[in-house]
């Protein structure tokens, strides 16, 4: 999926330490969500549909990606 990210307002988690090694997120048009690496801001970004983003965040909250 291709999205225009030129006007995206990127933000980091409030739990971020404020450094440059973070994941940044932007809420885009039509409910899409952009994700990028803060160390490479002009680089590529992933773009998720609302359903994909909801499934991902539900998995994070549910521990699906824990390293146990």
N, CA, C and O of each residue as an XYZ file, in Angstrom:
272
protein
N       0.847     -1.170      0.000
C       0.000      0.000      0.000
C       0.898      1.239      0.000
O       1.913      1.282      0.694
N       0.522      2.210     -0.760
C       1.255      3.466     -0.833
C       0.401      4.565     -0.214
O      -0.804      4.640     -0.455
N       1.026      5.403      0.572
C       0.310      6.507      1.213
C       1.179      7.757      1.157
O       2.407      7.675      1.167
N       0.536      8.893      1.098
C       1.248     10.169      1.125
C       1.586     10.481      2.583
O       0.695     10.719      3.397
N       2.874     10.479      2.901
C       3.326     10.715      4.271
C       3.897     12.115      4.465
O       4.423     12.430      5.532
N       3.794     12.960      3.433
C       4.429     14.276      3.477
C       3.868     15.178      4.583
O       4.596     16.026      5.099
N       2.619     15.019      4.951
C       2.035     15.848      6.010
C       1.777     15.074      7.295
O       1.076     15.554      8.185
N       2.343     13.880      7.390
C       2.124     13.052      8.580
C       2.720     13.719      9.818
O       3.791     14.323      9.757
N       2.027     13.603     10.917
C       2.513     14.120     12.208
C       2.937     12.917     13.040
O       2.108     12.245     13.654
N       4.228     12.662     13.051
C       4.792     11.489     13.710
C       4.926     11.723     15.203
O       5.216     12.838     15.638
N       4.716     10.678     15.986
C       4.910     10.779     17.431
C       5.486      9.487     17.978
O       5.363      8.423     17.371
N       6.119      9.604     19.141
C       6.689      8.458     19.844
C       5.819      8.149     21.048
O       5.047      8.992     21.505
N       5.948      6.958     21.545
C       5.211      6.554     22.729
C       5.579      7.426     23.918
O       6.719      7.876     24.035
N       4.628      7.662     24.787
C       4.918      8.409     26.016
C       5.852      7.598     26.919
O       6.424      8.145     27.862
N       6.007      6.324     26.645
C       6.920      5.469     27.419
C       8.319      5.453     26.832
O       9.212      4.788     27.358
N       8.510      6.176     25.755
C       9.814      6.266     25.117
C      10.760      7.062     26.006
O      10.345      7.979     26.714
N      12.032      6.699     25.958
C      13.019      7.419     26.770
C      13.399      8.752     26.147
O      14.180      9.504     26.731
N      12.864      9.058     24.977
C      13.158     10.331     24.329
C      14.371     10.293     23.422
O      14.723     11.306     22.818
N      15.020      9.132     23.317
C      16.176      9.007     22.441
C      15.751      8.866     20.995
O      14.577      9.026     20.660
N      16.711      8.565     20.146
C      16.418      8.430     18.718
C      16.256      6.986     18.282
O      16.218      6.716     17.081
N      16.160      6.068     19.197
C      16.018      4.662     18.845
C      14.617      4.202     19.195
O      14.431      3.359     20.072
N      13.646      4.751     18.515
C      12.244      4.491     18.812
C      11.475      4.189     17.538
O      11.953      4.414     16.426
N      10.300      3.686     17.731
C       9.347      3.528     16.649
C       8.423      4.738     16.718
O       7.956      5.105     17.796
N       8.160      5.353     15.575
C       7.241      6.481     15.513
C       5.990      6.068     14.743
O       6.048      5.260     13.816
N       4.870      6.638     15.145
C       3.576      6.307     14.559
C       2.918      7.598     14.081
O       3.114      8.656     14.679
N       2.141      7.512     13.007
C       1.359      8.653     12.513
C      -0.019      8.148     12.107
O      -0.139      7.128     11.428
N      -1.049      8.860     12.522
C      -2.410      8.544     12.091
C      -2.641      9.261     10.765
O      -2.501     10.480     10.670
N      -2.993      8.489      9.750
C      -3.114      8.998      8.388
C      -4.582      9.063      7.962
O      -5.481      8.723      8.731
N      -4.803      9.501      6.733
C      -6.151      9.566      6.173
C      -6.804      8.185      6.160
O      -6.125      7.160      6.102
N      -8.120      8.182      6.215
C      -8.920      6.960      6.129
C      -8.620      5.959      7.236
O      -8.879      4.766      7.077
N      -8.073      6.430      8.364
C      -7.798      5.553      9.493
C      -6.519      4.756      9.387
O      -6.195      3.992     10.296
N      -5.783      4.913      8.303
C      -4.531      4.184      8.153
C      -3.518      4.673      9.189
O      -3.623      5.783      9.710
N      -2.538      3.817      9.471
C      -1.515      4.144     10.465
C      -0.147      3.889      9.847
O       0.102      2.820      9.290
N       0.738      4.879      9.950
C       2.105      4.744      9.472
C       3.034      4.450     10.636
O       2.836      4.952     11.743
N       4.053      3.630     10.380
C       5.048      3.277     11.403
C       6.422      3.397     10.763
O       6.645      2.905      9.656
N       7.349      4.058     11.468
C       8.703      4.192     10.938
C       9.728      4.126     12.066
O       9.386      4.225     13.245
N      10.972      3.960     11.687
C      12.105      3.924     12.612
C      12.605      5.352     12.789
O      12.949      6.010     11.807
N      12.652      5.837     14.016
C      13.062      7.224     14.247
C      14.519      7.481     13.858
O      14.895      8.627     13.610
N      15.341      6.435     13.802
C      16.742      6.613     13.406
C      16.870      6.901     11.917
O      17.902      7.395     11.463
N      15.813      6.589     11.150
C      15.851      6.777      9.705
C      14.535      7.429      9.260
O      13.789      6.862      8.462
N      14.269      8.607      9.780
C      12.991      9.285      9.520
C      12.675      9.469      8.034
O      11.515      9.310      7.654
N      13.646      9.797      7.175
C      13.294      9.944      5.760
C      13.181      8.601      5.032
O      12.795      8.549      3.865
N      13.518      7.530      5.726
C      13.488      6.204      5.107
C      12.075      5.663      4.956
O      11.103      6.407      5.087
N      11.963      4.375      4.683
C      10.652      3.772      4.427
C       9.795      3.714      5.683
O      10.296      3.760      6.806
N       8.508      3.613      5.463
C       7.548      3.459      6.553
C       6.578      2.349      6.176
O       6.287      2.137      4.999
N       6.091      1.655      7.169
C       5.029      0.673      6.968
C       3.702      1.398      7.108
O       3.574      2.302      7.933
N       2.720      1.016      6.317
C       1.390      1.615      6.412
C       0.386      0.483      6.601
O       0.343     -0.464      5.816
N      -0.423      0.597      7.659
C      -1.402     -0.420      8.015
C      -2.817      0.107      7.821
O      -3.083      1.291      8.030
N      -3.714     -0.774      7.422
C      -5.136     -0.429      7.390
C      -5.633     -0.380      8.828
O      -4.953     -0.875      9.727
N      -6.798      0.203      9.066
C      -7.329      0.226     10.436
C      -7.468     -1.184     11.028
O      -7.139     -1.390     12.197
N      -7.942     -2.143     10.251
C      -8.103     -3.509     10.753
C      -6.782     -4.167     11.088
O      -6.668     -4.865     12.096
N      -5.775     -3.947     10.241
C      -4.443     -4.502     10.518
C      -3.860     -3.906     11.787
O      -3.283     -4.622     12.606
N      -4.010     -2.590     11.953
C      -3.472     -1.924     13.135
C      -4.188     -2.412     14.396
O      -3.546     -2.655     15.417
N      -5.508     -2.554     14.330
C      -6.268     -3.044     15.481
C      -5.834     -4.459     15.865
O      -5.696     -4.764     17.049
N      -5.621     -5.320     14.874
C      -5.178     -6.690     15.148
C      -3.786     -6.691     15.779
O      -3.527     -7.452     16.711
N      -2.892     -5.842     15.272
C      -1.546     -5.760     15.830
C      -1.572     -5.276     17.275
O      -0.969     -5.900     18.148
N      -2.262     -4.173     17.535
C      -2.270     -3.638     18.898
C      -2.970     -4.588     19.869
O      -2.587     -4.663     21.037
N      -3.991     -5.315     19.406
C      -4.639     -6.317     20.263
C      -3.650     -7.434     20.597
O      -3.622     -7.923     21.726
N      -2.846     -7.833     19.625
C      -1.827     -8.851     19.868
C      -0.774     -8.384     20.858
O      -0.329     -9.160     21.704
N      -0.373     -7.121     20.762
C       0.602     -6.573     21.719
C       0.013     -6.587     23.126
O       0.654     -7.044     24.072
N      -1.214     -6.082     23.254
C      -1.863     -6.058     24.569
C      -2.068     -7.463     25.125
O      -1.995     -7.666     26.337
N      -2.323     -8.431     24.251
C      -2.573     -9.796     24.678
C      -1.325    -10.633     24.911
O      -1.430    -11.804     25.276
N      -0.145    -10.054     24.705
C       1.108    -10.773     24.952
C       1.540    -11.679     23.811
O       2.443    -12.497     23.986
N       0.920    -11.551     22.656
C       1.223    -12.419     21.528
C       2.681    -12.337     21.091
O       3.208    -13.303     20.539
N       3.340    -11.215     21.324
C       4.693    -11.014     20.852
C       5.728    -11.047     21.980
O       6.891    -10.706     21.762
N       5.312    -11.454     23.184
C       6.244    -11.541     24.307
C       7.305    -12.590     24.031
O       7.038    -13.590     23.364
N       8.484    -12.370     24.532
C       9.610    -13.284     24.321
C       9.739    -14.313     25.424
O      10.855    -14.524     25.897
N       8.737    -14.933     25.842
C       8.854    -15.883     26.956
C       9.140    -17.285     26.510
O       9.262    -18.184     27.342
